[in-house]
Amino acid sequence: MPRPMSPPLVSWMVIAVALIVAEALVVYLLRRVPPEICLRVVYLVGALVVSSVWGLALGVVTARSGVGVVSAVER
């Protein structure tokens, strides 16, 4: 059985950005409920989704982008 092809790289960028923006919105809306350290876990969801479809390398890029957004939001 042939291995299924992953979607094109352009769709990875669109989905990764959309997930990070959605996660930032969730963190913004929930920031008063739990401690901020707990909200950092929300950014892992996007990295896991991207990793499962496009592989580890692009998942790491997405996770690093999420870390950048976390540090920008926390300032």
PDB file of N, CA, C, O and CB in Angstrom:
ATOM      1  N   MET A   1       0.833  -1.173   0.000  1.00  0.00           N
ATOM      2  CA  MET A   1       0.000   0.000   0.000  1.00  0.00           C
ATOM      3  C   MET A   1       0.884   1.245   0.000  1.00  0.00           C
ATOM      4  O   MET A   1       1.769   1.350   0.849  1.00  0.00           O
ATOM      5  CB  MET A   1      -0.951  -0.007   1.209  1.00  0.00           C
ATOM      6  N   PRO A   2       0.682   2.191  -0.917  1.00  0.00           N
ATOM      7  CA  PRO A   2       1.529   3.389  -0.956  1.00  0.00           C
ATOM      8  C   PRO A   2       1.246   4.316   0.224  1.00  0.00           C
ATOM      9  O   PRO A   2       0.131   4.390   0.741  1.00  0.00           O
ATOM     10  CB  PRO A   2       1.317   4.145  -2.272  1.00  0.00           C
ATOM     11  N   ARG A   3       2.290   5.009   0.621  1.00  0.00           N
ATOM     12  CA  ARG A   3       2.167   5.946   1.738  1.00  0.00           C
ATOM     13  C   ARG A   3       1.386   7.173   1.281  1.00  0.00           C
ATOM     14  O   ARG A   3       1.652   7.691   0.196  1.00  0.00           O
ATOM     15  CB  ARG A   3       3.569   6.356   2.282  1.00  0.00           C
ATOM     16  N   PRO A   4       0.424   7.656   2.078  1.00  0.00           N
ATOM     17  CA  PRO A   4      -0.344   8.830   1.670  1.00  0.00           C
ATOM     18  C   PRO A   4       0.543  10.071   1.635  1.00  0.00           C
ATOM     19  O   PRO A   4       1.430  10.242   2.471  1.00  0.00           O
ATOM     20  CB  PRO A   4      -1.532   9.052   2.620  1.00  0.00           C
ATOM     21  N   MET A   5       0.290  10.921   0.665  1.00  0.00           N
ATOM     22  CA  MET A   5       1.061  12.154   0.520  1.00  0.00           C
ATOM     23  C   MET A   5       0.535  13.204   1.492  1.00  0.00           C
ATOM     24  O   MET A   5      -0.669  13.295   1.732  1.00  0.00           O
ATOM     25  CB  MET A   5       0.996  12.679  -0.938  1.00  0.00           C
ATOM     26  N   SER A   6       1.454  13.998   2.048  1.00  0.00           N
ATOM     27  CA  SER A   6       1.019  15.087   2.912  1.00  0.00           C
ATOM     28  C   SER A   6       0.568  16.260   2.053  1.00  0.00           C
ATOM     29  O   SER A   6       0.997  16.398   0.908  1.00  0.00           O
ATOM     30  CB  SER A   6       2.152  15.517   3.877  1.00  0.00           C
ATOM     31  N   PRO A   7      -0.297  17.102   2.604  1.00  0.00           N
ATOM     32  CA  PRO A   7      -0.785  18.259   1.853  1.00  0.00           C
ATOM     33  C   PRO A   7       0.363  19.204   1.476  1.00  0.00           C
ATOM     34  O   PRO A   7       1.448  19.109   2.048  1.00  0.00           O
ATOM     35  CB  PRO A   7      -1.841  19.016   2.673  1.00  0.00           C
ATOM     36  N   PRO A   8       0.138  20.105   0.530  1.00  0.00           N
ATOM     37  CA  PRO A   8       1.189  21.023   0.083  1.00  0.00           C
ATOM     38  C   PRO A   8       1.699  21.925   1.210  1.00  0.00           C
ATOM     39  O   PRO A   8       1.007  22.161   2.200  1.00  0.00           O
ATOM     40  CB  PRO A   8       0.672  21.880  -1.060  1.00  0.00           C
ATOM     41  N   LEU A   9       2.911  22.416   1.036  1.00  0.00           N
ATOM     42  CA  LEU A   9       3.566  23.243   2.045  1.00  0.00           C
ATOM     43  C   LEU A   9       2.837  24.561   2.277  1.00  0.00           C
ATOM     44  O   LEU A   9       2.834  25.071   3.397  1.00  0.00           O
ATOM     45  CB  LEU A   9       4.996  23.517   1.638  1.00  0.00           C
ATOM     46  N   VAL A  10       2.234  25.108   1.262  1.00  0.00           N
ATOM     47  CA  VAL A  10       1.499  26.377   1.418  1.00  0.00           C
ATOM     48  C   VAL A  10       0.337  26.201   2.383  1.00  0.00           C
ATOM     49  O   VAL A  10       0.067  27.081   3.199  1.00  0.00           O
ATOM     50  CB  VAL A  10       0.980  26.886   0.050  1.00  0.00           C
ATOM     51  N   SER A  11      -0.344  25.081   2.295  1.00  0.00           N
ATOM     52  CA  SER A  11      -1.452  24.858   3.221  1.00  0.00           C
ATOM     53  C   SER A  11      -0.945  24.690   4.647  1.00  0.00           C
ATOM     54  O   SER A  11      -1.660  25.022   5.592  1.00  0.00           O
ATOM     55  CB  SER A  11      -2.260  23.627   2.802  1.00  0.00           C
ATOM     56  N   TRP A  12       0.286  24.179   4.826  1.00  0.00           N
ATOM     57  CA  TRP A  12       0.864  24.103   6.165  1.00  0.00           C
ATOM     58  C   TRP A  12       1.005  25.499   6.754  1.00  0.00           C
ATOM     59  O   TRP A  12       0.659  25.718   7.915  1.00  0.00           O
ATOM     60  CB  TRP A  12       2.232  23.395   6.130  1.00  0.00           C
ATOM     61  N   MET A  13       1.510  26.450   5.963  1.00  0.00           N
ATOM     62  CA  MET A  13       1.699  27.804   6.477  1.00  0.00           C
ATOM     63  C   MET A  13       0.373  28.436   6.866  1.00  0.00           C
ATOM     64  O   MET A  13       0.272  29.071   7.916  1.00  0.00           O
ATOM     65  CB  MET A  13       2.405  28.670   5.443  1.00  0.00           C
ATOM     66  N   VAL A  14      -0.635  28.269   6.039  1.00  0.00           N
ATOM     67  CA  VAL A  14      -1.948  28.847   6.313  1.00  0.00           C
ATOM     68  C   VAL A  14      -2.538  28.232   7.575  1.00  0.00           C
ATOM     69  O   VAL A  14      -3.039  28.949   8.441  1.00  0.00           O
ATOM     70  CB  VAL A  14      -2.897  28.636   5.116  1.00  0.00           C
ATOM     71  N   ILE A  15      -2.483  26.924   7.682  1.00  0.00           N
ATOM     72  CA  ILE A  15      -3.054  26.245   8.846  1.00  0.00           C
ATOM     73  C   ILE A  15      -2.260  26.558  10.108  1.00  0.00           C
ATOM     74  O   ILE A  15      -2.856  26.770  11.164  1.00  0.00           O
ATOM     75  CB  ILE A  15      -3.096  24.730   8.615  1.00  0.00           C
ATOM     76  N   ALA A  16      -0.935  26.593  10.030  1.00  0.00           N
ATOM     77  CA  ALA A  16      -0.112  26.903  11.203  1.00  0.00           C
ATOM     78  C   ALA A  16      -0.412  28.300  11.718  1.00  0.00           C
ATOM     79  O   ALA A  16      -0.567  28.494  12.923  1.00  0.00           O
ATOM     80  CB  ALA A  16       1.378  26.776  10.867  1.00  0.00           C
ATOM     81  N   VAL A  17      -0.496  29.267  10.828  1.00  0.00           N
ATOM     82  CA  VAL A  17      -0.806  30.644  11.246  1.00  0.00           C
ATOM     83  C   VAL A  17      -2.212  30.720  11.825  1.00  0.00           C
ATOM     84  O   VAL A  17      -2.429  31.378  12.842  1.00  0.00           O
ATOM     85  CB  VAL A  17      -0.667  31.623  10.055  1.00  0.00           C
ATOM     86  N   ALA A  18      -3.160  30.059  11.193  1.00  0.00           N
ATOM     87  CA  ALA A  18      -4.533  30.074  11.695  1.00  0.00           C
ATOM     88  C   ALA A  18      -4.620  29.447  13.085  1.00  0.00           C
ATOM     89  O   ALA A  18      -5.323  29.963  13.955  1.00  0.00           O
ATOM     90  CB  ALA A  18      -5.461  29.334  10.725  1.00  0.00           C
ATOM     91  N   LEU A  19      -3.913  28.343  13.298  1.00  0.00           N
ATOM     92  CA  LEU A  19      -3.933  27.697  14.616  1.00  0.00           C
ATOM     93  C   LEU A  19      -3.282  28.578  15.679  1.00  0.00           C
ATOM     94  O   LEU A  19      -3.790  28.678  16.795  1.00  0.00           O
ATOM     95  CB  LEU A  19      -3.219  26.341  14.554  1.00  0.00           C
ATOM     96  N   ILE A  20      -2.170  29.211  15.344  1.00  0.00           N
ATOM     97  CA  ILE A  20      -1.495  30.063  16.324  1.00  0.00           C
ATOM     98  C   ILE A  20      -2.361  31.266  16.670  1.00  0.00           C
ATOM     99  O   ILE A  20      -2.431  31.658  17.835  1.00  0.00           O
ATOM    100  CB  ILE A  20      -0.128  30.527  15.790  1.00  0.00           C
ATOM    101  N   VAL A  21      -3.018  31.856  15.685  1.00  0.00           N
ATOM    102  CA  VAL A  21      -3.915  32.983  15.951  1.00  0.00           C
ATOM    103  C   VAL A  21      -5.090  32.531  16.811  1.00  0.00           C
ATOM    104  O   VAL A  21      -5.470  33.224  17.754  1.00  0.00           O
ATOM    105  CB  VAL A  21      -4.425  33.600  14.629  1.00  0.00           C
ATOM    106  N   ALA A  22      -5.665  31.380  16.495  1.00  0.00           N
ATOM    107  CA  ALA A  22      -6.782  30.858  17.290  1.00  0.00           C
ATOM    108  C   ALA A  22      -6.341  30.560  18.719  1.00  0.00           C
ATOM    109  O   ALA A  22      -7.076  30.837  19.667  1.00  0.00           O
ATOM    110  CB  ALA A  22      -7.359  29.588  16.641  1.00  0.00           C
ATOM    111  N   GLU A  23      -5.154  30.002  18.876  1.00  0.00           N
ATOM    112  CA  GLU A  23      -4.643  29.705  20.223  1.00  0.00           C
ATOM    113  C   GLU A  23      -4.371  30.996  20.995  1.00  0.00           C
ATOM    114  O   GLU A  23      -4.633  31.065  22.195  1.00  0.00           O
ATOM    115  CB  GLU A  23      -3.354  28.855  20.139  1.00  0.00           C
ATOM    116  N   ALA A  24      -3.853  32.010  20.320  1.00  0.00           N
ATOM    117  CA  ALA A  24      -3.616  33.296  20.976  1.00  0.00           C
ATOM    118  C   ALA A  24      -4.935  33.915  21.433  1.00  0.00           C
ATOM    119  O   ALA A  24      -5.005  34.517  22.504  1.00  0.00           O
ATOM    120  CB  ALA A  24      -2.873  34.258  20.028  1.00  0.00           C
ATOM    121  N   LEU A  25      -5.976  33.769  20.621  1.00  0.00           N
ATOM    122  CA  LEU A  25      -7.289  34.280  21.004  1.00  0.00           C
ATOM    123  C   LEU A  25      -7.842  33.540  22.213  1.00  0.00           C
ATOM    124  O   LEU A  25      -8.403  34.156  23.119  1.00  0.00           O
ATOM    125  CB  LEU A  25      -8.261  34.170  19.837  1.00  0.00           C
ATOM    126  N   VAL A  26      -7.687  32.225  22.228  1.00  0.00           N
ATOM    127  CA  VAL A  26      -8.137  31.435  23.388  1.00  0.00           C
ATOM    128  C   VAL A  26      -7.381  31.853  24.647  1.00  0.00           C
ATOM    129  O   VAL A  26      -7.985  32.014  25.708  1.00  0.00           O
ATOM    130  CB  VAL A  26      -7.939  29.920  23.128  1.00  0.00           C
ATOM    131  N   VAL A  27      -6.077  32.027  24.538  1.00  0.00           N
ATOM    132  CA  VAL A  27      -5.274  32.450  25.688  1.00  0.00           C
ATOM    133  C   VAL A  27      -5.695  33.839  26.138  1.00  0.00           C
ATOM    134  O   VAL A  27      -5.786  34.098  27.338  1.00  0.00           O
ATOM    135  CB  VAL A  27      -3.771  32.432  25.346  1.00  0.00           C
ATOM    136  N   TYR A  28      -5.951  34.731  25.198  1.00  0.00           N
ATOM    137  CA  TYR A  28      -6.380  36.090  25.537  1.00  0.00           C
ATOM    138  C   TYR A  28      -7.706  36.070  26.285  1.00  0.00           C
ATOM    139  O   TYR A  28      -7.886  36.799  27.260  1.00  0.00           O
ATOM    140  CB  TYR A  28      -6.504  36.947  24.270  1.00  0.00           C
ATOM    141  N   LEU A  29      -8.642  35.227  25.822  1.00  0.00           N
ATOM    142  CA  LEU A  29      -9.949  35.158  26.468  1.00  0.00           C
ATOM    143  C   LEU A  29      -9.898  34.475  27.833  1.00  0.00           C
ATOM    144  O   LEU A  29     -10.692  34.799  28.716  1.00  0.00           O
ATOM    145  CB  LEU A  29     -10.921  34.428  25.573  1.00  0.00           C
ATOM    146  N   LEU A  30      -8.975  33.537  28.014  1.00  0.00           N
ATOM    147  CA  LEU A  30      -8.898  32.778  29.268  1.00  0.00           C
ATOM    148  C   LEU A  30      -7.833  33.281  30.230  1.00  0.00           C
ATOM    149  O   LEU A  30      -7.645  32.683  31.290  1.00  0.00           O
ATOM    150  CB  LEU A  30      -8.638  31.339  28.966  1.00  0.00           C
ATOM    151  N   ARG A  31      -7.150  34.327  29.909  1.00  0.00           N
ATOM    152  CA  ARG A  31      -5.989  34.729  30.704  1.00  0.00           C
ATOM    153  C   ARG A  31      -6.315  35.068  32.149  1.00  0.00           C
ATOM    154  O   ARG A  31      -5.420  35.033  32.994  1.00  0.00           O
ATOM    155  CB  ARG A  31      -5.335  35.903  30.069  1.00  0.00           C
ATOM    156  N   ARG A  32      -7.539  35.388  32.459  1.00  0.00           N
ATOM    157  CA  ARG A  32      -7.895  35.738  33.850  1.00  0.00           C
ATOM    158  C   ARG A  32      -8.354  34.524  34.655  1.00  0.00           C
ATOM    159  O   ARG A  32      -8.443  34.595  35.881  1.00  0.00           O
ATOM    160  CB  ARG A  32      -8.997  36.798  33.860  1.00  0.00           C
ATOM    161  N   VAL A  33      -8.642  33.425  33.987  1.00  0.00           N
ATOM    162  CA  VAL A  33      -9.182  32.254  34.688  1.00  0.00           C
ATOM    163  C   VAL A  33      -8.072  31.429  35.347  1.00  0.00           C
ATOM    164  O   VAL A  33      -7.990  31.426  36.575  1.00  0.00           O
ATOM    165  CB  VAL A  33      -9.977  31.374  33.714  1.00  0.00           C
ATOM    166  N   PRO A  34      -7.209  30.725  34.589  1.00  0.00           N
ATOM    167  CA  PRO A  34      -6.135  29.943  35.222  1.00  0.00           C
ATOM    168  C   PRO A  34      -4.843  30.751  35.281  1.00  0.00           C
ATOM    169  O   PRO A  34      -4.748  31.815  34.668  1.00  0.00           O
ATOM    170  CB  PRO A  34      -5.900  28.622  34.456  1.00  0.00           C
ATOM    171  N   PRO A  35      -3.860  30.259  36.004  1.00  0.00           N
ATOM    172  CA  PRO A  35      -2.547  30.917  35.972  1.00  0.00           C
ATOM    173  C   PRO A  35      -1.979  30.900  34.549  1.00  0.00           C
ATOM    174  O   PRO A  35      -2.263  29.985  33.776  1.00  0.00           O
ATOM    175  CB  PRO A  35      -1.562  30.221  36.955  1.00  0.00           C
ATOM    176  N   GLU A  36      -1.179  31.910  34.208  1.00  0.00           N
ATOM    177  CA  GLU A  36      -0.658  32.028  32.839  1.00  0.00           C
ATOM    178  C   GLU A  36       0.195  30.843  32.424  1.00  0.00           C
ATOM    179  O   GLU A  36       0.214  30.494  31.244  1.00  0.00           O
ATOM    180  CB  GLU A  36       0.150  33.292  32.704  1.00  0.00           C
ATOM    181  N   ILE A  37       0.888  30.225  33.335  1.00  0.00           N
ATOM    182  CA  ILE A  37       1.755  29.095  32.985  1.00  0.00           C
ATOM    183  C   ILE A  37       0.930  27.943  32.409  1.00  0.00           C
ATOM    184  O   ILE A  37       1.417  27.203  31.555  1.00  0.00           O
ATOM    185  CB  ILE A  37       2.550  28.616  34.224  1.00  0.00           C
ATOM    186  N   CYS A  38      -0.305  27.784  32.864  1.00  0.00           N
ATOM    187  CA  CYS A  38      -1.167  26.716  32.352  1.00  0.00           C
ATOM    188  C   CYS A  38      -1.606  26.987  30.926  1.00  0.00           C
ATOM    189  O   CYS A  38      -1.865  26.049  30.172  1.00  0.00           O
ATOM    190  CB  CYS A  38      -2.389  26.548  33.241  1.00  0.00           C
ATOM    191  N   LEU A  39      -1.693  28.251  30.543  1.00  0.00           N
ATOM    192  CA  LEU A  39      -2.169  28.593  29.208  1.00  0.00           C
ATOM    193  C   LEU A  39      -1.137  28.311  28.126  1.00  0.00           C
ATOM    194  O   LEU A  39      -1.489  28.256  26.948  1.00  0.00           O
ATOM    195  CB  LEU A  39      -2.563  30.043  29.162  1.00  0.00           C
ATOM    196  N   ARG A  40       0.110  28.134  28.488  1.00  0.00           N
ATOM    197  CA  ARG A  40       1.142  27.832  27.492  1.00  0.00           C
ATOM    198  C   ARG A  40       0.910  26.491  26.823  1.00  0.00           C
ATOM    199  O   ARG A  40       1.372  26.270  25.704  1.00  0.00           O
ATOM    200  CB  ARG A  40       2.513  27.850  28.135  1.00  0.00           C
ATOM    201  N   VAL A  41       0.209  25.603  27.486  1.00  0.00           N
ATOM    202  CA  VAL A  41      -0.084  24.285  26.936  1.00  0.00           C
ATOM    203  C   VAL A  41      -0.997  24.399  25.719  1.00  0.00           C
ATOM    204  O   VAL A  41      -0.968  23.536  24.841  1.00  0.00           O
ATOM    205  CB  VAL A  41      -0.728  23.389  28.002  1.00  0.00           C
ATOM    206  N   VAL A  42      -1.800  25.444  25.659  1.00  0.00           N
ATOM    207  CA  VAL A  42      -2.722  25.632  24.535  1.00  0.00           C
ATOM    208  C   VAL A  42      -1.953  25.683  23.212  1.00  0.00           C
ATOM    209  O   VAL A  42      -2.451  25.207  22.192  1.00  0.00           O
ATOM    210  CB  VAL A  42      -3.550  26.926  24.723  1.00  0.00           C
ATOM    211  N   TYR A  43      -0.751  26.254  23.221  1.00  0.00           N
ATOM    212  CA  TYR A  43       0.028  26.388  21.988  1.00  0.00           C
ATOM    213  C   TYR A  43       0.576  25.052  21.485  1.00  0.00           C
ATOM    214  O   TYR A  43       1.013  24.964  20.338  1.00  0.00           O
ATOM    215  CB  TYR A  43       1.173  27.353  22.209  1.00  0.00           C
ATOM    216  N   LEU A  44       0.559  24.031  22.308  1.00  0.00           N
ATOM    217  CA  LEU A  44       1.019  22.716  21.860  1.00  0.00           C
ATOM    218  C   LEU A  44       0.022  22.030  20.926  1.00  0.00           C
ATOM    219  O   LEU A  44       0.398  21.162  20.138  1.00  0.00           O
ATOM    220  CB  LEU A  44       1.283  21.830  23.058  1.00  0.00           C
ATOM    221  N   VAL A  45      -1.233  22.417  21.017  1.00  0.00           N
ATOM    222  CA  VAL A  45      -2.259  21.784  20.179  1.00  0.00           C
ATOM    223  C   VAL A  45      -1.937  21.988  18.700  1.00  0.00           C
ATOM    224  O   VAL A  45      -1.992  21.042  17.913  1.00  0.00           O
ATOM    225  CB  VAL A  45      -3.662  22.355  20.506  1.00  0.00           C
ATOM    226  N   GLY A  46      -1.605  23.213  18.327  1.00  0.00           N
ATOM    227  CA  GLY A  46      -1.273  23.488  16.932  1.00  0.00           C
ATOM    228  C   GLY A  46      -0.052  22.727  16.471  1.00  0.00           C
ATOM    229  O   GLY A  46      -0.022  22.211  15.354  1.00  0.00           O
ATOM    230  N   ALA A  47       0.960  22.652  17.325  1.00  0.00           N
ATOM    231  CA  ALA A  47       2.173  21.921  16.973  1.00  0.00           C
ATOM    232  C   ALA A  47       1.877  20.437  16.797  1.00  0.00           C
ATOM    233  O   ALA A  47       2.444  19.801  15.909  1.00  0.00           O
ATOM    234  CB  ALA A  47       3.252  22.123  18.043  1.00  0.00           C
ATOM    235  N   LEU A  48       1.012  19.882  17.614  1.00  0.00           N
ATOM    236  CA  LEU A  48       0.655  18.469  17.480  1.00  0.00           C
ATOM    237  C   LEU A  48      -0.125  18.203  16.202  1.00  0.00           C
ATOM    238  O   LEU A  48       0.095  17.190  15.538  1.00  0.00           O
ATOM    239  CB  LEU A  48      -0.158  18.014  18.683  1.00  0.00           C
ATOM    240  N   VAL A  49      -1.033  19.103  15.856  1.00  0.00           N
ATOM    241  CA  VAL A  49      -1.807  18.935  14.620  1.00  0.00           C
ATOM    242  C   VAL A  49      -0.879  18.992  13.411  1.00  0.00           C
ATOM    243  O   VAL A  49      -0.948  18.136  12.528  1.00  0.00           O
ATOM    244  CB  VAL A  49      -2.909  20.023  14.506  1.00  0.00           C
ATOM    245  N   VAL A  50      -0.018  19.994  13.374  1.00  0.00           N
ATOM    246  CA  VAL A  50       0.903  20.141  12.243  1.00  0.00           C
ATOM    247  C   VAL A  50       1.860  18.958  12.184  1.00  0.00           C
ATOM    248  O   VAL A  50       2.127  18.439  11.100  1.00  0.00           O
ATOM    249  CB  VAL A  50       1.693  21.464  12.349  1.00  0.00           C
ATOM    250  N   SER A  51       2.377  18.525  13.320  1.00  0.00           N
ATOM    251  CA  SER A  51       3.303  17.384  13.365  1.00  0.00           C
ATOM    252  C   SER A  51       2.665  16.113  12.838  1.00  0.00           C
ATOM    253  O   SER A  51       3.307  15.340  12.127  1.00  0.00           O
ATOM    254  CB  SER A  51       3.790  17.156  14.785  1.00  0.00           C
ATOM    255  N   SER A  52       1.418  15.896  13.180  1.00  0.00           N
ATOM    256  CA  SER A  52       0.775  14.654  12.769  1.00  0.00           C
ATOM    257  C   SER A  52       0.507  14.620  11.265  1.00  0.00           C
ATOM    258  O   SER A  52       0.452  13.540  10.677  1.00  0.00           O
ATOM    259  CB  SER A  52      -0.526  14.467  13.529  1.00  0.00           C
ATOM    260  N   VAL A  53       0.341  15.782  10.636  1.00  0.00           N
ATOM    261  CA  VAL A  53       0.044  15.804   9.200  1.00  0.00           C
ATOM    262  C   VAL A  53       1.305  16.014   8.359  1.00  0.00           C
ATOM    263  O   VAL A  53       1.508  15.322   7.361  1.00  0.00           O
ATOM    264  CB  VAL A  53      -0.972  16.903   8.891  1.00  0.00           C
ATOM    265  N   TRP A  54       2.154  16.972   8.759  1.00  0.00           N
ATOM    266  CA  TRP A  54       3.303  17.342   7.928  1.00  0.00           C
ATOM    267  C   TRP A  54       4.641  16.824   8.440  1.00  0.00           C
ATOM    268  O   TRP A  54       5.643  16.934   7.734  1.00  0.00           O
ATOM    269  CB  TRP A  54       3.372  18.824   7.814  1.00  0.00           C
ATOM    270  N   GLY A  55       4.688  16.272   9.626  1.00  0.00           N
ATOM    271  CA  GLY A  55       5.934  15.716  10.134  1.00  0.00           C
ATOM    272  C   GLY A  55       6.572  16.572  11.223  1.00  0.00           C
ATOM    273  O   GLY A  55       6.140  17.689  11.508  1.00  0.00           O
ATOM    274  N   LEU A  56       7.604  16.007  11.811  1.00  0.00           N
ATOM    275  CA  LEU A  56       8.244  16.601  12.974  1.00  0.00           C
ATOM    276  C   LEU A  56       8.887  17.954  12.684  1.00  0.00           C
ATOM    277  O   LEU A  56       8.765  18.877  13.489  1.00  0.00           O
ATOM    278  CB  LEU A  56       9.277  15.663  13.511  1.00  0.00           C
ATOM    279  N   ALA A  57       9.561  18.087  11.564  1.00  0.00           N
ATOM    280  CA  ALA A  57      10.284  19.329  11.275  1.00  0.00           C
ATOM    281  C   ALA A  57       9.337  20.531  11.229  1.00  0.00           C
ATOM    282  O   ALA A  57       9.622  21.566  11.831  1.00  0.00           O
ATOM    283  CB  ALA A  57      11.037  19.206   9.944  1.00  0.00           C
ATOM    284  N   LEU A  58       8.241  20.404  10.535  1.00  0.00           N
ATOM    285  CA  LEU A  58       7.292  21.514  10.459  1.00  0.00           C
ATOM    286  C   LEU A  58       6.537  21.687  11.774  1.00  0.00           C
ATOM    287  O   LEU A  58       6.103  22.794  12.094  1.00  0.00           O
ATOM    288  CB  LEU A  58       6.303  21.289   9.312  1.00  0.00           C
ATOM    289  N   GLY A  59       6.377  20.618  12.532  1.00  0.00           N
ATOM    290  CA  GLY A  59       5.790  20.738  13.865  1.00  0.00           C
ATOM    291  C   GLY A  59       6.673  21.534  14.797  1.00  0.00           C
ATOM    292  O   GLY A  59       6.184  22.323  15.604  1.00  0.00           O
ATOM    293  N   VAL A  60       7.982  21.328  14.687  1.00  0.00           N
ATOM    294  CA  VAL A  60       8.931  22.092  15.508  1.00  0.00           C
ATOM    295  C   VAL A  60       8.900  23.567  15.115  1.00  0.00           C
ATOM    296  O   VAL A  60       8.940  24.441  15.981  1.00  0.00           O
ATOM    297  CB  VAL A  60      10.366  21.525  15.357  1.00  0.00           C
ATOM    298  N   VAL A  61       8.830  23.844  13.827  1.00  0.00           N
ATOM    299  CA  VAL A  61       8.736  25.240  13.378  1.00  0.00           C
ATOM    300  C   VAL A  61       7.472  25.896  13.933  1.00  0.00           C
ATOM    301  O   VAL A  61       7.512  27.042  14.379  1.00  0.00           O
ATOM    302  CB  VAL A  61       8.742  25.317  11.830  1.00  0.00           C
ATOM    303  N   THR A  62       6.368  25.183  13.906  1.00  0.00           N
ATOM    304  CA  THR A  62       5.115  25.707  14.437  1.00  0.00           C
ATOM    305  C   THR A  62       5.209  25.922  15.949  1.00  0.00           C
ATOM    306  O   THR A  62       4.724  26.927  16.466  1.00  0.00           O
ATOM    307  CB  THR A  62       3.957  24.755  14.106  1.00  0.00           C
ATOM    308  N   ALA A  63       5.829  24.984  16.649  1.00  0.00           N
ATOM    309  CA  ALA A  63       5.992  25.134  18.098  1.00  0.00           C
ATOM    310  C   ALA A  63       6.853  26.344  18.429  1.00  0.00           C
ATOM    311  O   ALA A  63       6.540  27.096  19.352  1.00  0.00           O
ATOM    312  CB  ALA A  63       6.610  23.869  18.702  1.00  0.00           C
ATOM    313  N   ARG A  64       7.944  26.535  17.678  1.00  0.00           N
ATOM    314  CA  ARG A  64       8.807  27.704  17.907  1.00  0.00           C
ATOM    315  C   ARG A  64       8.058  29.004  17.633  1.00  0.00           C
ATOM    316  O   ARG A  64       8.253  29.996  18.336  1.00  0.00           O
ATOM    317  CB  ARG A  64      10.063  27.626  17.020  1.00  0.00           C
ATOM    318  N   SER A  65       7.215  29.002  16.630  1.00  0.00           N
ATOM    319  CA  SER A  65       6.399  30.188  16.340  1.00  0.00           C
ATOM    320  C   SER A  65       5.420  30.453  17.476  1.00  0.00           C
ATOM    321  O   SER A  65       5.193  31.603  17.851  1.00  0.00           O
ATOM    322  CB  SER A  65       5.636  30.013  15.011  1.00  0.00           C
ATOM    323  N   GLY A  66       4.843  29.395  18.019  1.00  0.00           N
ATOM    324  CA  GLY A  66       3.962  29.540  19.174  1.00  0.00           C
ATOM    325  C   GLY A  66       4.677  30.120  20.374  1.00  0.00           C
ATOM    326  O   GLY A  66       4.111  30.934  21.105  1.00  0.00           O
ATOM    327  N   VAL A  67       5.922  29.708  20.585  1.00  0.00           N
ATOM    328  CA  VAL A  67       6.728  30.237  21.694  1.00  0.00           C
ATOM    329  C   VAL A  67       6.952  31.734  21.496  1.00  0.00           C
ATOM    330  O   VAL A  67       6.906  32.505  22.454  1.00  0.00           O
ATOM    331  CB  VAL A  67       8.093  29.490  21.797  1.00  0.00           C
ATOM    332  N   GLY A  68       7.193  32.136  20.261  1.00  0.00           N
ATOM    333  CA  GLY A  68       7.367  33.563  19.973  1.00  0.00           C
ATOM    334  C   GLY A  68       6.109  34.353  20.275  1.00  0.00           C
ATOM    335  O   GLY A  68       6.183  35.464  20.799  1.00  0.00           O
ATOM    336  N   VAL A  69       4.962  33.793  19.951  1.00  0.00           N
ATOM    337  CA  VAL A  69       3.690  34.470  20.250  1.00  0.00           C
ATOM    338  C   VAL A  69       3.465  34.527  21.745  1.00  0.00           C
ATOM    339  O   VAL A  69       2.998  35.545  22.255  1.00  0.00           O
ATOM    340  CB  VAL A  69       2.509  33.754  19.564  1.00  0.00           C
ATOM    341  N   VAL A  70       3.786  33.454  22.468  1.00  0.00           N
ATOM    342  CA  VAL A  70       3.631  33.441  23.920  1.00  0.00           C
ATOM    343  C   VAL A  70       4.454  34.555  24.544  1.00  0.00           C
ATOM    344  O   VAL A  70       3.958  35.298  25.391  1.00  0.00           O
ATOM    345  CB  VAL A  70       4.044  32.079  24.502  1.00  0.00           C
ATOM    346  N   SER A  71       5.701  34.674  24.133  1.00  0.00           N
ATOM    347  CA  SER A  71       6.558  35.703  24.734  1.00  0.00           C
ATOM    348  C   SER A  71       6.072  37.104  24.365  1.00  0.00           C
ATOM    349  O   SER A  71       6.228  38.033  25.158  1.00  0.00           O
ATOM    350  CB  SER A  71       8.019  35.516  24.286  1.00  0.00           C
ATOM    351  N   ALA A  72       5.492  37.275  23.186  1.00  0.00           N
ATOM    352  CA  ALA A  72       4.971  38.587  22.792  1.00  0.00           C
ATOM    353  C   ALA A  72       3.697  38.918  23.564  1.00  0.00           C
ATOM    354  O   ALA A  72       3.486  40.069  23.944  1.00  0.00           O
ATOM    355  CB  ALA A  72       4.697  38.627  21.278  1.00  0.00           C
ATOM    356  N   VAL A  73       2.852  37.923  23.799  1.00  0.00           N
ATOM    357  CA  VAL A  73       1.588  38.140  24.503  1.00  0.00           C
ATOM    358  C   VAL A  73       1.840  38.414  25.976  1.00  0.00           C
ATOM    359  O   VAL A  73       1.127  39.217  26.576  1.00  0.00           O
ATOM    360  CB  VAL A  73       0.660  36.928  24.340  1.00  0.00           C
ATOM    361  N   GLU A  74       2.823  37.777  26.568  1.00  0.00           N
ATOM    362  CA  GLU A  74       3.075  37.924  28.002  1.00  0.00           C
ATOM    363  C   GLU A  74       3.710  39.264  28.370  1.00  0.00           C
ATOM    364  O   GLU A  74       3.747  39.624  29.547  1.00  0.00           O
ATOM    365  CB  GLU A  74       3.964  36.807  28.474  1.00  0.00           C
ATOM    366  N   ARG A  75       4.198  39.990  27.402  1.00  0.00           N
ATOM    367  CA  ARG A  75       4.831  41.279  27.725  1.00  0.00           C
ATOM    368  C   ARG A  75       3.859  42.338  28.012  1.00  0.00           C
ATOM    369  O   ARG A  75       4.246  43.471  28.298  1.00  0.00           O
ATOM    370  CB  ARG A  75       5.700  41.727  26.632  1.00  0.00           C
TER     371      ARG A  75
END
